[in-house]
Amino acid sequence: MSDVEALTALTALTDGDRRRARELAAGGSSLLARHLTAYLDNEAAGSVYDQPAAFEAFIGGGGNVGLYAAVEDALAAQYRSVTPARLADIGCGDGRVVRNAIAVSGHLPDSLTLIEPSPALLAEAVRDLTPTHAYAGTVQSFLSEVDDSFDLIESTFAMHTIPHEERTEVLARLRERTSGLVIVDFDVPAVEHGGPAHLRFLAETYERGLSEYGPDRDLVAGGFLMPVLVGQLTPGARRVTWEQPAAQWRSQLEKAGYQDVSVVPLHDYWSSPAFLLTARSGGA
């Protein structure tokens, strides 16, 4: 469990008092307090996804090992069931999930489209895969610039990077391009963003997450976890996540016009349990 200083530091961040947050964190003894102090001392501008080494160390270690194995198995099951000839992955990262899922499934799509806003991560994906189309940009810009349609569109832990109202519009536009949609994300608790319950949840879960890393902990913390944490709490800062409970994901898909929306638990994880959402669009 995180210490009191780390929790009060998070409270100071929500108040916009970065100096006070740093002072409070510096007085703590927890992993979260230590890494929050280091980040506030040395933070630099830019997207957390511009540091692929940190992101790759994050997803390649800790609880992500079991999580991603479960995700790959679930996607492989979808491929065997749907046998998509045209497959697209939104927010593919370095491509390891879709690459491994294809290998596990034994199904090779006729065409594979990778959509990833980080050029560095997309370059890693293209190195190990041979996509039909690799698009370096957001799904919003892809939808505006590319007319392709698909049998299946998947997105793992990426759609929560789109603000809520904008995401509903994106989901509706995707519905016109695909027959089916698969989303993997986290079933976060329904608490007020930035409120006391939310801050306690963040302090406890980030402490647990940091504890799962060894030699790569400094890289993972400074290059990924702390930017995500600070970014979602600091007024005026660039927010990078808009997570929500699984029930709200279901409602959002139904609002966007999807049918047969199914949400099933997938894997327990340090931040929140992961779920698998599948939906039929009646589209392409």
C-alpha atoms as an extended CHARMM CRD file, in Angstrom:
* protein
*
       284  EXT
         1         1  MET       CA              0.0000000000        0.0000000000        0.0000000000  PROA      1               0.0000000000
         2         2  SER       CA              1.2060000000        3.5160000000       -0.8140000000  PROA      2               0.0000000000
         3         3  ASP       CA              2.0650000000        5.8770000000        2.0390000000  PROA      3               0.0000000000
         4         4  VAL       CA              0.2200000000        8.9930000000        3.1750000000  PROA      4               0.0000000000
         5         5  GLU       CA              2.7740000000       11.3340000000        1.5960000000  PROA      5               0.0000000000
         6         6  ALA       CA              2.2210000000        9.8390000000       -1.8450000000  PROA      6               0.0000000000
         7         7  LEU       CA             -1.5480000000       10.1970000000       -1.4990000000  PROA      7               0.0000000000
         8         8  THR       CA             -1.3350000000       13.8120000000       -0.3590000000  PROA      8               0.0000000000
         9         9  ALA       CA              1.0930000000       14.5020000000       -3.2120000000  PROA      9               0.0000000000
        10        10  LEU       CA             -1.5320000000       13.2990000000       -5.6660000000  PROA      10              0.0000000000
        11        11  THR       CA             -4.0470000000       15.5900000000       -3.9990000000  PROA      11              0.0000000000
        12        12  ALA       CA             -1.6480000000       18.5130000000       -4.4600000000  PROA      12              0.0000000000
        13        13  LEU       CA             -1.3300000000       17.6440000000       -8.1490000000  PROA      13              0.0000000000
        14        14  THR       CA             -5.0960000000       17.8530000000       -8.6060000000  PROA      14              0.0000000000
        15        15  ASP       CA             -4.9120000000       21.3030000000       -6.9670000000  PROA      15              0.0000000000
        16        16  GLY       CA             -2.3030000000       22.3670000000       -9.4880000000  PROA      16              0.0000000000
        17        17  ASP       CA              0.4190000000       22.7650000000       -6.8350000000  PROA      17              0.0000000000
        18        18  ARG       CA              3.3450000000       20.9210000000       -8.4010000000  PROA      18              0.0000000000
        19        19  ARG       CA              5.8950000000       22.3110000000       -5.9610000000  PROA      19              0.0000000000
        20        20  ARG       CA              3.8750000000       21.1270000000       -2.9770000000  PROA      20              0.0000000000
        21        21  ALA       CA              3.3030000000       17.7470000000       -4.6310000000  PROA      21              0.0000000000
        22        22  ARG       CA              7.0370000000       17.3050000000       -5.0570000000  PROA      22              0.0000000000
        23        23  GLU       CA              7.7260000000       18.2800000000       -1.4250000000  PROA      23              0.0000000000
        24        24  LEU       CA              5.1160000000       15.8490000000       -0.1100000000  PROA      24              0.0000000000
        25        25  ALA       CA              6.3170000000       12.9930000000       -2.3080000000  PROA      25              0.0000000000
        26        26  ALA       CA              9.9100000000       13.5970000000       -1.2370000000  PROA      26              0.0000000000
        27        27  GLY       CA              8.8800000000       12.9340000000        2.3650000000  PROA      27              0.0000000000
        28        28  GLY       CA              7.4170000000        9.5320000000        1.5820000000  PROA      28              0.0000000000
        29        29  SER       CA              9.0340000000        6.1120000000        1.6810000000  PROA      29              0.0000000000
        30        30  SER       CA              6.9190000000        4.1880000000       -0.8200000000  PROA      30              0.0000000000
        31        31  LEU       CA              7.9260000000        3.2850000000       -4.3680000000  PROA      31              0.0000000000
        32        32  LEU       CA              5.2830000000        5.6440000000       -5.6790000000  PROA      32              0.0000000000
        33        33  ALA       CA              6.5960000000        8.5360000000       -3.5720000000  PROA      33              0.0000000000
        34        34  ARG       CA             10.1570000000        7.9490000000       -4.7400000000  PROA      34              0.0000000000
        35        35  HSD       CA              9.3480000000        7.7190000000       -8.4170000000  PROA      35              0.0000000000
        36        36  LEU       CA              6.8840000000       10.5860000000       -8.3210000000  PROA      36              0.0000000000
        37        37  THR       CA              9.5770000000       12.7790000000       -6.7470000000  PROA      37              0.0000000000
        38        38  ALA       CA             12.1010000000       11.8060000000       -9.4190000000  PROA      38              0.0000000000
        39        39  TYR       CA              9.6220000000       12.4640000000      -12.2130000000  PROA      39              0.0000000000
        40        40  LEU       CA              8.5780000000       15.8770000000      -10.9040000000  PROA      40              0.0000000000
        41        41  ASP       CA             12.2670000000       16.7740000000      -10.6600000000  PROA      41              0.0000000000
        42        42  ASN       CA             13.0380000000       15.7470000000      -14.2270000000  PROA      42              0.0000000000
        43        43  GLU       CA              9.8600000000       15.6530000000      -16.3030000000  PROA      43              0.0000000000
        44        44  ALA       CA             10.0620000000       16.7830000000      -19.9080000000  PROA      44              0.0000000000
        45        45  ALA       CA              7.4220000000       17.6630000000      -22.4320000000  PROA      45              0.0000000000
        46        46  GLY       CA              6.2130000000       15.1170000000      -24.9670000000  PROA      46              0.0000000000
        47        47  SER       CA              4.0420000000       12.0750000000      -25.2810000000  PROA      47              0.0000000000
        48        48  VAL       CA              4.7590000000        9.0660000000      -23.0990000000  PROA      48              0.0000000000
        49        49  TYR       CA              4.5200000000        6.9700000000      -26.2480000000  PROA      49              0.0000000000
        50        50  ASP       CA              7.4930000000        8.8540000000      -27.7270000000  PROA      50              0.0000000000
        51        51  GLN       CA              9.7070000000        6.7350000000      -25.4450000000  PROA      51              0.0000000000
        52        52  PRO       CA              9.3290000000        3.2300000000      -26.9000000000  PROA      52              0.0000000000
        53        53  ALA       CA             12.0200000000        1.7230000000      -24.6500000000  PROA      53              0.0000000000
        54        54  ALA       CA             10.0000000000        2.6070000000      -21.5480000000  PROA      54              0.0000000000
        55        55  PHE       CA              6.7220000000        1.4590000000      -23.0390000000  PROA      55              0.0000000000
        56        56  GLU       CA              8.2140000000       -1.8170000000      -24.2700000000  PROA      56              0.0000000000
        57        57  ALA       CA              9.8020000000       -2.4800000000      -20.8650000000  PROA      57              0.0000000000
        58        58  PHE       CA              6.4340000000       -1.8050000000      -19.2730000000  PROA      58              0.0000000000
        59        59  ILE       CA              4.4070000000       -4.1910000000      -21.4310000000  PROA      59              0.0000000000
        60        60  GLY       CA              7.1930000000       -6.7870000000      -21.4330000000  PROA      60              0.0000000000
        61        61  GLY       CA              7.4470000000       -7.1400000000      -17.6500000000  PROA      61              0.0000000000
        62        62  GLY       CA              5.5220000000       -7.2980000000      -14.4020000000  PROA      62              0.0000000000
        63        63  GLY       CA              1.8950000000       -8.3020000000      -14.5360000000  PROA      63              0.0000000000
        64        64  ASN       CA              1.8070000000       -7.5480000000      -18.2420000000  PROA      64              0.0000000000
        65        65  VAL       CA              3.3600000000      -10.9350000000      -19.0160000000  PROA      65              0.0000000000
        66        66  GLY       CA              0.2590000000      -12.8260000000      -17.9020000000  PROA      66              0.0000000000
        67        67  LEU       CA             -2.0650000000      -10.0860000000      -19.1150000000  PROA      67              0.0000000000
        68        68  TYR       CA             -0.7610000000      -10.0790000000      -22.6660000000  PROA      68              0.0000000000
        69        69  ALA       CA             -0.7310000000      -13.8690000000      -22.8290000000  PROA      69              0.0000000000
        70        70  ALA       CA             -4.4430000000      -13.8130000000      -21.9710000000  PROA      70              0.0000000000
        71        71  VAL       CA             -5.0800000000      -11.0740000000      -24.5400000000  PROA      71              0.0000000000
        72        72  GLU       CA             -3.2400000000      -12.9660000000      -27.2820000000  PROA      72              0.0000000000
        73        73  ASP       CA             -5.1790000000      -16.1590000000      -26.5490000000  PROA      73              0.0000000000
        74        74  ALA       CA             -8.4790000000      -14.2480000000      -26.6200000000  PROA      74              0.0000000000
        75        75  LEU       CA             -7.6680000000      -12.5840000000      -29.9410000000  PROA      75              0.0000000000
        76        76  ALA       CA             -6.5180000000      -15.8930000000      -31.3880000000  PROA      76              0.0000000000
        77        77  ALA       CA             -9.8870000000      -17.3810000000      -30.4640000000  PROA      77              0.0000000000
        78        78  GLN       CA            -11.5870000000      -14.5010000000      -32.2930000000  PROA      78              0.0000000000
        79        79  TYR       CA             -9.4980000000      -15.1170000000      -35.4140000000  PROA      79              0.0000000000
        80        80  ARG       CA            -10.3730000000      -18.8120000000      -35.4060000000  PROA      80              0.0000000000
        81        81  SER       CA            -14.0670000000      -17.9870000000      -34.9720000000  PROA      81              0.0000000000
        82        82  VAL       CA            -14.3810000000      -15.0640000000      -37.3940000000  PROA      82              0.0000000000
        83        83  THR       CA            -11.5330000000      -15.9610000000      -39.8220000000  PROA      83              0.0000000000
        84        84  PRO       CA            -11.1780000000      -12.3290000000      -40.9260000000  PROA      84              0.0000000000
        85        85  ALA       CA             -9.6790000000      -11.8240000000      -44.3640000000  PROA      85              0.0000000000
        86        86  ARG       CA             -9.2720000000       -8.1100000000      -43.6510000000  PROA      86              0.0000000000
        87        87  LEU       CA             -7.9700000000       -7.3240000000      -40.1510000000  PROA      87              0.0000000000
        88        88  ALA       CA             -7.0930000000       -3.9550000000      -38.6180000000  PROA      88              0.0000000000
        89        89  ASP       CA             -5.4050000000       -3.2210000000      -35.2950000000  PROA      89              0.0000000000
        90        90  ILE       CA             -5.8890000000        0.2350000000      -33.7700000000  PROA      90              0.0000000000
        91        91  GLY       CA             -3.0560000000        1.3060000000      -31.4850000000  PROA      91              0.0000000000
        92        92  CYS       CA             -0.9640000000       -1.7440000000      -32.3290000000  PROA      92              0.0000000000
        93        93  GLY       CA              2.0720000000       -0.5090000000      -30.3650000000  PROA      93              0.0000000000
        94        94  ASP       CA              5.1230000000       -2.5470000000      -31.2930000000  PROA      94              0.0000000000
        95        95  GLY       CA              2.9300000000       -5.2130000000      -32.8960000000  PROA      95              0.0000000000
        96        96  ARG       CA              3.6850000000       -8.0120000000      -30.4600000000  PROA      96              0.0000000000
        97        97  VAL       CA              0.0540000000       -8.6810000000      -29.5360000000  PROA      97              0.0000000000
        98        98  VAL       CA             -1.3240000000       -9.0490000000      -33.0540000000  PROA      98              0.0000000000
        99        99  ARG       CA              1.8040000000      -10.9180000000      -34.1840000000  PROA      99              0.0000000000
       100       100  ASN       CA              1.5670000000      -13.4550000000      -31.3660000000  PROA      100             0.0000000000
       101       101  ALA       CA             -2.2090000000      -13.7890000000      -31.6770000000  PROA      101             0.0000000000
       102       102  ILE       CA             -1.9260000000      -14.5830000000      -35.3800000000  PROA      102             0.0000000000
       103       103  ALA       CA              0.7610000000      -17.1580000000      -34.6500000000  PROA      103             0.0000000000
       104       104  VAL       CA             -1.3160000000      -18.8040000000      -31.9080000000  PROA      104             0.0000000000
       105       105  SER       CA             -4.4780000000      -18.8580000000      -34.0270000000  PROA      105             0.0000000000
       106       106  GLY       CA             -2.9570000000      -20.3440000000      -37.1550000000  PROA      106             0.0000000000
       107       107  HSD       CA             -5.0890000000      -17.9070000000      -39.1920000000  PROA      107             0.0000000000
       108       108  LEU       CA             -3.2680000000      -15.4740000000      -41.4800000000  PROA      108             0.0000000000
       109       109  PRO       CA             -5.4700000000      -12.6440000000      -42.7770000000  PROA      109             0.0000000000
       110       110  ASP       CA             -5.2500000000      -11.7190000000      -46.4410000000  PROA      110             0.0000000000
       111       111  SER       CA             -4.6460000000       -8.1170000000      -45.3990000000  PROA      111             0.0000000000
       112       112  LEU       CA             -3.4500000000       -6.5650000000      -42.1510000000  PROA      112             0.0000000000
       113       113  THR       CA             -3.6820000000       -2.8560000000      -41.3630000000  PROA      113             0.0000000000
       114       114  LEU       CA             -1.7400000000       -1.4180000000      -38.4250000000  PROA      114             0.0000000000
       115       115  ILE       CA             -2.7170000000        1.9770000000      -37.0260000000  PROA      115             0.0000000000
       116       116  GLU       CA             -0.3540000000        3.5170000000      -34.4840000000  PROA      116             0.0000000000
       117       117  PRO       CA              0.2660000000        7.1930000000      -33.5670000000  PROA      117             0.0000000000
       118       118  SER       CA              3.8540000000        6.5870000000      -32.4310000000  PROA      118             0.0000000000
       119       119  PRO       CA              6.1780000000        6.3090000000      -35.4510000000  PROA      119             0.0000000000
       120       120  ALA       CA              8.8220000000        4.6600000000      -33.2740000000  PROA      120             0.0000000000
       121       121  LEU       CA              6.4760000000        1.9100000000      -32.0750000000  PROA      121             0.0000000000
       122       122  LEU       CA              5.0310000000        1.4270000000      -35.5580000000  PROA      122             0.0000000000
       123       123  ALA       CA              8.5410000000        0.9690000000      -36.9330000000  PROA      123             0.0000000000
       124       124  GLU       CA              9.0450000000       -1.8440000000      -34.4140000000  PROA      124             0.0000000000
       125       125  ALA       CA              5.7740000000       -3.4510000000      -35.4910000000  PROA      125             0.0000000000
       126       126  VAL       CA              6.5780000000       -3.2630000000      -39.1930000000  PROA      126             0.0000000000
       127       127  ARG       CA             10.0020000000       -4.7680000000      -38.5860000000  PROA      127             0.0000000000
       128       128  ASP       CA              8.4510000000       -7.9770000000      -37.2240000000  PROA      128             0.0000000000
       129       129  LEU       CA              5.2630000000       -8.0480000000      -39.3170000000  PROA      129             0.0000000000
       130       130  THR       CA              4.4740000000       -7.5180000000      -42.9930000000  PROA      130             0.0000000000
       131       131  PRO       CA              1.3080000000       -5.4280000000      -42.9060000000  PROA      131             0.0000000000
       132       132  THR       CA             -0.6070000000       -4.5500000000      -46.0330000000  PROA      132             0.0000000000
       133       133  HSD       CA             -0.9400000000       -1.0190000000      -44.7010000000  PROA      133             0.0000000000
       134       134  ALA       CA              0.9330000000        0.6660000000      -41.8520000000  PROA      134             0.0000000000
       135       135  TYR       CA             -0.5490000000        4.0210000000      -40.8450000000  PROA      135             0.0000000000
       136       136  ALA       CA              1.4170000000        6.3260000000      -38.5380000000  PROA      136             0.0000000000
       137       137  GLY       CA             -1.2690000000        8.4740000000      -36.9720000000  PROA      137             0.0000000000
       138       138  THR       CA             -4.4090000000        8.4860000000      -34.8800000000  PROA      138             0.0000000000
       139       139  VAL       CA             -7.4910000000        6.4850000000      -35.7050000000  PROA      139             0.0000000000
       140       140  GLN       CA             -9.3120000000        9.7890000000      -36.1930000000  PROA      140             0.0000000000
       141       141  SER       CA             -6.9330000000       10.8650000000      -38.9590000000  PROA      141             0.0000000000
       142       142  PHE       CA             -6.9780000000        7.3500000000      -40.4460000000  PROA      142             0.0000000000
       143       143  LEU       CA            -10.7570000000        7.4750000000      -40.7620000000  PROA      143             0.0000000000
       144       144  SER       CA            -10.5110000000       10.8490000000      -42.5030000000  PROA      144             0.0000000000
       145       145  GLU       CA             -7.7510000000        9.8520000000      -44.9160000000  PROA      145             0.0000000000
       146       146  VAL       CA             -8.2680000000        6.1380000000      -45.6660000000  PROA      146             0.0000000000
       147       147  ASP       CA            -11.4090000000        4.4890000000      -47.0550000000  PROA      147             0.0000000000
       148       148  ASP       CA            -10.5810000000        0.8440000000      -46.2720000000  PROA      148             0.0000000000
       149       149  SER       CA            -13.1090000000       -1.4780000000      -44.6470000000  PROA      149             0.0000000000
       150       150  PHE       CA            -12.5120000000       -4.6510000000      -42.6320000000  PROA      150             0.0000000000
       151       151  ASP       CA            -13.9830000000       -7.9240000000      -41.4850000000  PROA      151             0.0000000000
       152       152  LEU       CA            -12.6460000000       -7.3290000000      -37.9720000000  PROA      152             0.0000000000
       153       153  ILE       CA            -11.1870000000       -4.3190000000      -36.1740000000  PROA      153             0.0000000000
       154       154  GLU       CA             -9.4220000000       -4.8400000000      -32.8660000000  PROA      154             0.0000000000
       155       155  SER       CA             -7.9460000000       -2.4900000000      -30.2920000000  PROA      155             0.0000000000
       156       156  THR       CA             -6.1500000000       -3.4970000000      -27.1100000000  PROA      156             0.0000000000
       157       157  PHE       CA             -5.6740000000       -0.9080000000      -24.3590000000  PROA      157             0.0000000000
       158       158  ALA       CA             -5.7250000000        1.9370000000      -26.8940000000  PROA      158             0.0000000000
       159       159  MET       CA             -9.2820000000        3.2430000000      -27.2480000000  PROA      159             0.0000000000
       160       160  HSD       CA             -9.1530000000        4.7050000000      -23.7360000000  PROA      160             0.0000000000
       161       161  THR       CA             -6.6700000000        7.2920000000      -25.0590000000  PROA      161             0.0000000000
       162       162  ILE       CA             -9.5680000000        9.0050000000      -26.8730000000  PROA      162             0.0000000000
       163       163  PRO       CA            -11.7370000000       11.4480000000      -24.8540000000  PROA      163             0.0000000000
       164       164  HSD       CA            -15.1870000000       10.0540000000      -24.0590000000  PROA      164             0.0000000000
       165       165  GLU       CA            -17.4120000000       12.0990000000      -26.3900000000  PROA      165             0.0000000000
       166       166  GLU       CA            -14.9050000000       11.9750000000      -29.2320000000  PROA      166             0.0000000000
       167       167  ARG       CA            -14.6310000000        8.2100000000      -28.7590000000  PROA      167             0.0000000000
       168       168  THR       CA            -18.3580000000        7.7070000000      -29.3050000000  PROA      168             0.0000000000
       169       169  GLU       CA            -18.0380000000        9.4420000000      -32.6670000000  PROA      169             0.0000000000
       170       170  VAL       CA            -14.9710000000        7.3640000000      -33.5620000000  PROA      170             0.0000000000
       171       171  LEU       CA            -16.7740000000        4.1450000000      -32.6460000000  PROA      171             0.0000000000
       172       172  ALA       CA            -19.7380000000        5.1380000000      -34.8140000000  PROA      172             0.0000000000
       173       173  ARG       CA            -17.4430000000        5.8390000000      -37.7630000000  PROA      173             0.0000000000
       174       174  LEU       CA            -15.6690000000        2.5120000000      -37.2700000000  PROA      174             0.0000000000
       175       175  ARG       CA            -19.0360000000        0.7410000000      -37.3060000000  PROA      175             0.0000000000
       176       176  GLU       CA            -19.4200000000        1.7800000000      -40.9470000000  PROA      176             0.0000000000
       177       177  ARG       CA            -16.0660000000        0.1850000000      -41.8050000000  PROA      177             0.0000000000
       178       178  THR       CA            -16.2630000000       -3.2520000000      -40.1950000000  PROA      178             0.0000000000
       179       179  SER       CA            -18.4370000000       -6.2790000000      -39.5590000000  PROA      179             0.0000000000
       180       180  GLY       CA            -17.0790000000       -6.8030000000      -36.0580000000  PROA      180             0.0000000000
       181       181  LEU       CA            -15.1820000000       -4.9900000000      -33.3410000000  PROA      181             0.0000000000
       182       182  VAL       CA            -13.0490000000       -6.3480000000      -30.4980000000  PROA      182             0.0000000000
       183       183  ILE       CA            -11.8440000000       -4.1350000000      -27.6530000000  PROA      183             0.0000000000
       184       184  VAL       CA             -9.6900000000       -5.1350000000      -24.6940000000  PROA      184             0.0000000000
       185       185  ASP       CA             -9.4750000000       -2.6590000000      -21.8410000000  PROA      185             0.0000000000
       186       186  PHE       CA             -9.6790000000       -2.2680000000      -18.0650000000  PROA      186             0.0000000000
       187       187  ASP       CA            -12.7930000000       -2.3490000000      -15.9040000000  PROA      187             0.0000000000
       188       188  VAL       CA            -11.9050000000        0.6240000000      -13.7140000000  PROA      188             0.0000000000
       189       189  PRO       CA            -14.0440000000        1.5550000000      -10.6890000000  PROA      189             0.0000000000
       190       190  ALA       CA            -16.8140000000        4.1040000000      -11.0730000000  PROA      190             0.0000000000
       191       191  VAL       CA            -15.3560000000        6.9300000000       -8.9940000000  PROA      191             0.0000000000
       192       192  GLU       CA            -15.2340000000       10.6740000000       -9.5390000000  PROA      192             0.0000000000
       193       193  HSD       CA            -12.1130000000       11.6010000000      -11.4730000000  PROA      193             0.0000000000
       194       194  GLY       CA             -9.7030000000       13.3940000000       -9.1460000000  PROA      194             0.0000000000
       195       195  GLY       CA            -11.8840000000       12.7770000000       -6.0890000000  PROA      195             0.0000000000
       196       196  PRO       CA            -10.6540000000       11.1850000000       -2.8350000000  PROA      196             0.0000000000
       197       197  ALA       CA            -11.7120000000        7.6430000000       -3.8010000000  PROA      197             0.0000000000
       198       198  HSD       CA            -10.0220000000        7.9740000000       -7.1880000000  PROA      198             0.0000000000
       199       199  LEU       CA             -6.7800000000        9.2330000000       -5.6390000000  PROA      199             0.0000000000
       200       200  ARG       CA             -6.7210000000        6.3920000000       -3.1030000000  PROA      200             0.0000000000
       201       201  PHE       CA             -7.3030000000        3.9280000000       -5.9230000000  PROA      201             0.0000000000
       202       202  LEU       CA             -4.4470000000        5.4110000000       -7.9690000000  PROA      202             0.0000000000
       203       203  ALA       CA             -2.0400000000        5.5180000000       -5.0310000000  PROA      203             0.0000000000
       204       204  GLU       CA             -2.6760000000        1.8850000000       -4.1100000000  PROA      204             0.0000000000
       205       205  THR       CA             -2.6740000000        0.4650000000       -7.6340000000  PROA      205             0.0000000000
       206       206  TYR       CA              0.3830000000        2.3590000000       -8.8970000000  PROA      206             0.0000000000
       207       207  GLU       CA              2.3240000000        1.2500000000       -5.8340000000  PROA      207             0.0000000000
       208       208  ARG       CA              1.3530000000       -2.3310000000       -6.6300000000  PROA      208             0.0000000000
       209       209  GLY       CA              2.2660000000       -1.9250000000      -10.2730000000  PROA      209             0.0000000000
       210       210  LEU       CA              5.6790000000       -0.4320000000       -9.5360000000  PROA      210             0.0000000000
       211       211  SER       CA              6.4570000000       -3.2820000000       -7.1520000000  PROA      211             0.0000000000
       212       212  GLU       CA              6.1800000000       -5.7890000000      -10.0110000000  PROA      212             0.0000000000
       213       213  TYR       CA              9.2510000000       -4.4040000000      -11.8110000000  PROA      213             0.0000000000
       214       214  GLY       CA             12.9050000000       -4.9680000000      -10.9340000000  PROA      214             0.0000000000
       215       215  PRO       CA             15.8880000000       -3.6770000000      -12.9470000000  PROA      215             0.0000000000
       216       216  ASP       CA             13.6090000000       -1.8330000000      -15.4200000000  PROA      216             0.0000000000
       217       217  ARG       CA             11.5750000000       -0.0840000000      -12.7130000000  PROA      217             0.0000000000
       218       218  ASP       CA             13.2270000000        3.3420000000      -13.1010000000  PROA      218             0.0000000000
       219       219  LEU       CA             12.7620000000        3.2550000000      -16.8850000000  PROA      219             0.0000000000
       220       220  VAL       CA              9.1510000000        2.0850000000      -16.6590000000  PROA      220             0.0000000000
       221       221  ALA       CA              8.2870000000        4.6020000000      -13.9340000000  PROA      221             0.0000000000
       222       222  GLY       CA              9.9680000000        7.6780000000      -15.4100000000  PROA      222             0.0000000000
       223       223  GLY       CA              9.2130000000        6.9500000000      -19.0430000000  PROA      223             0.0000000000
       224       224  PHE       CA              5.6710000000        5.6620000000      -18.8020000000  PROA      224             0.0000000000
       225       225  LEU       CA              3.8420000000        5.1930000000      -15.4930000000  PROA      225             0.0000000000
       226       226  MET       CA              4.5650000000        8.5760000000      -13.9040000000  PROA      226             0.0000000000
       227       227  PRO       CA              3.7480000000       10.5700000000      -17.0670000000  PROA      227             0.0000000000
       228       228  VAL       CA              0.4220000000        8.7310000000      -17.3210000000  PROA      228             0.0000000000
       229       229  LEU       CA             -0.3440000000        9.2840000000      -13.6330000000  PROA      229             0.0000000000
       230       230  VAL       CA              0.6650000000       12.9440000000      -13.4920000000  PROA      230             0.0000000000
       231       231  GLY       CA             -0.9190000000       13.7140000000      -16.8330000000  PROA      231             0.0000000000
       232       232  GLN       CA             -4.3540000000       12.5610000000      -15.7540000000  PROA      232             0.0000000000
       233       233  LEU       CA             -4.3190000000       14.5900000000      -12.5220000000  PROA      233             0.0000000000
       234       234  THR       CA             -2.6000000000       17.9090000000      -13.2610000000  PROA      234             0.0000000000
       235       235  PRO       CA             -4.9830000000       20.7230000000      -14.2720000000  PROA      235             0.0000000000
       236       236  GLY       CA             -4.1250000000       21.8690000000      -17.7690000000  PROA      236             0.0000000000
       237       237  ALA       CA             -1.6880000000       19.0140000000      -18.3630000000  PROA      237             0.0000000000
       238       238  ARG       CA             -1.9530000000       16.8080000000      -21.3940000000  PROA      238             0.0000000000
       239       239  ARG       CA             -4.2420000000       13.9940000000      -20.3480000000  PROA      239             0.0000000000
       240       240  VAL       CA             -3.5710000000       10.6320000000      -22.0400000000  PROA      240             0.0000000000
       241       241  THR       CA             -6.2210000000        8.2860000000      -20.6110000000  PROA      241             0.0000000000
       242       242  TRP       CA            -10.0110000000        8.3980000000      -20.3330000000  PROA      242             0.0000000000
       243       243  GLU       CA            -10.7950000000        5.0020000000      -18.8260000000  PROA      243             0.0000000000
       244       244  GLN       CA            -14.2410000000        3.9070000000      -17.6640000000  PROA      244             0.0000000000
       245       245  PRO       CA            -16.0140000000        0.8800000000      -16.1480000000  PROA      245             0.0000000000
       246       246  ALA       CA            -16.8310000000       -2.0440000000      -18.4420000000  PROA      246             0.0000000000
       247       247  ALA       CA            -20.5610000000       -1.2960000000      -18.1550000000  PROA      247             0.0000000000
       248       248  GLN       CA            -19.9690000000        2.1660000000      -19.5900000000  PROA      248             0.0000000000
       249       249  TRP       CA            -17.9920000000        0.6760000000      -22.4830000000  PROA      249             0.0000000000
       250       250  ARG       CA            -20.9960000000       -1.5280000000      -23.2590000000  PROA      250             0.0000000000
       251       251  SER       CA            -23.3410000000        1.4670000000      -23.1350000000  PROA      251             0.0000000000
       252       252  GLN       CA            -21.0020000000        3.5220000000      -25.3170000000  PROA      252             0.0000000000
       253       253  LEU       CA            -20.8750000000        0.8090000000      -28.0020000000  PROA      253             0.0000000000
       254       254  GLU       CA            -24.6560000000        0.5060000000      -27.9810000000  PROA      254             0.0000000000
       255       255  LYS       CA            -24.9640000000        4.3000000000      -28.2400000000  PROA      255             0.0000000000
       256       256  ALA       CA            -22.6620000000        4.1660000000      -31.2630000000  PROA      256             0.0000000000
       257       257  GLY       CA            -25.0440000000        1.7030000000      -32.9320000000  PROA      257             0.0000000000
       258       258  TYR       CA            -23.3990000000       -1.6730000000      -32.3240000000  PROA      258             0.0000000000
       259       259  GLN       CA            -25.3780000000       -4.8630000000      -31.8020000000  PROA      259             0.0000000000
       260       260  ASP       CA            -24.7480000000       -8.0140000000      -29.7720000000  PROA      260             0.0000000000
       261       261  VAL       CA            -22.3190000000       -6.2330000000      -27.4640000000  PROA      261             0.0000000000
       262       262  SER       CA            -20.7000000000       -8.7780000000      -25.1320000000  PROA      262             0.0000000000
       263       263  VAL       CA            -18.3250000000       -8.0420000000      -22.2490000000  PROA      263             0.0000000000
       264       264  VAL       CA            -16.5270000000      -10.8690000000      -20.4470000000  PROA      264             0.0000000000
       265       265  PRO       CA            -13.7500000000      -10.8270000000      -17.7970000000  PROA      265             0.0000000000
       266       266  LEU       CA            -10.3230000000      -11.6020000000      -19.2350000000  PROA      266             0.0000000000
       267       267  HSD       CA             -7.5280000000      -11.2670000000      -16.6650000000  PROA      267             0.0000000000
       268       268  ASP       CA             -6.9020000000       -9.8530000000      -13.2040000000  PROA      268             0.0000000000
       269       269  TYR       CA             -4.3190000000       -7.0630000000      -13.2410000000  PROA      269             0.0000000000
       270       270  TRP       CA             -2.6410000000       -4.6810000000      -10.8160000000  PROA      270             0.0000000000
       271       271  SER       CA             -4.5670000000       -1.6020000000      -11.9080000000  PROA      271             0.0000000000
       272       272  SER       CA             -7.9870000000       -3.1080000000      -12.7130000000  PROA      272             0.0000000000
       273       273  PRO       CA             -9.3300000000       -6.3480000000      -14.1930000000  PROA      273             0.0000000000
       274       274  ALA       CA             -9.1000000000       -6.5650000000      -17.9740000000  PROA      274             0.0000000000
       275       275  PHE       CA            -12.1720000000       -7.4170000000      -20.0650000000  PROA      275             0.0000000000
       276       276  LEU       CA            -12.8650000000       -8.5550000000      -23.6220000000  PROA      276             0.0000000000
       277       277  LEU       CA            -15.6050000000       -6.7240000000      -25.4920000000  PROA      277             0.0000000000
       278       278  THR       CA            -16.9820000000       -8.0170000000      -28.7840000000  PROA      278             0.0000000000
       279       279  ALA       CA            -19.6530000000       -6.3470000000      -30.9140000000  PROA      279             0.0000000000
       280       280  ARG       CA            -21.3200000000       -6.7650000000      -34.2720000000  PROA      280             0.0000000000
       281       281  SER       CA            -21.7900000000       -3.7510000000      -36.4670000000  PROA      281             0.0000000000
       282       282  GLY       CA            -23.7030000000       -4.9240000000      -39.5120000000  PROA      282             0.0000000000
       283       283  GLY       CA            -21.2930000000       -2.7580000000      -41.4900000000  PROA      283             0.0000000000
       284       284  ALA       CA            -18.6540000000       -3.6180000000      -44.0860000000  PROA      284             0.0000000000
